[in-house]
Amino acid sequence: MKKITRPIQKDYKMPCLYRNDIEKIIEILNEAEFKEYKIETEEYEFVNINEIPKDMNIINELYISAGYYYFSLNLNKNFANLRIAENSIKGEGLFKKVDERPNPSSTALISLKNFNL
């Protein structure tokens, strides 16, 4: 008998993230030993968060993925979705760390109605 692994996911309504929250998520992915991750907006793909200009115009969508879509965080105007493809100890730990985002700071706001980096 083999247990079926199912994805872990959570939807958020009208989320609000700050640039340091995204930096923390990237830090968590690095700690989980994801060697590559992808950050995308509706118009650009970035290798890392430092490539995103701090004075960039309004962003309506942000997508972060790692490990061939093992991890994905999709943010848009109306909602956000966090998804870990494998319900394992490692997957649950990663999900919990990202779900418990850090306290907001005074860095530039990423608001999902119109979010600014």
DARA-V238746 format. One record per helix or strand. SS is the DSSP state (H for helix, E for strand). FROM is the first residue (numbers start at 1). TO is the last residue. Records with the same first field share a line. If there is no record, write none. Layout:
# DARA-V238746
SS = FROM-TO + FROM-TO
This chain:
# DARA-V238746
E = 8-13 + 16-18 + 37-41 + 45-46 + 59-59 + 62-66 + 71-75 + 79-84 + 109-111 + 115-115
H = 19-31 + 49-51 + 89-99
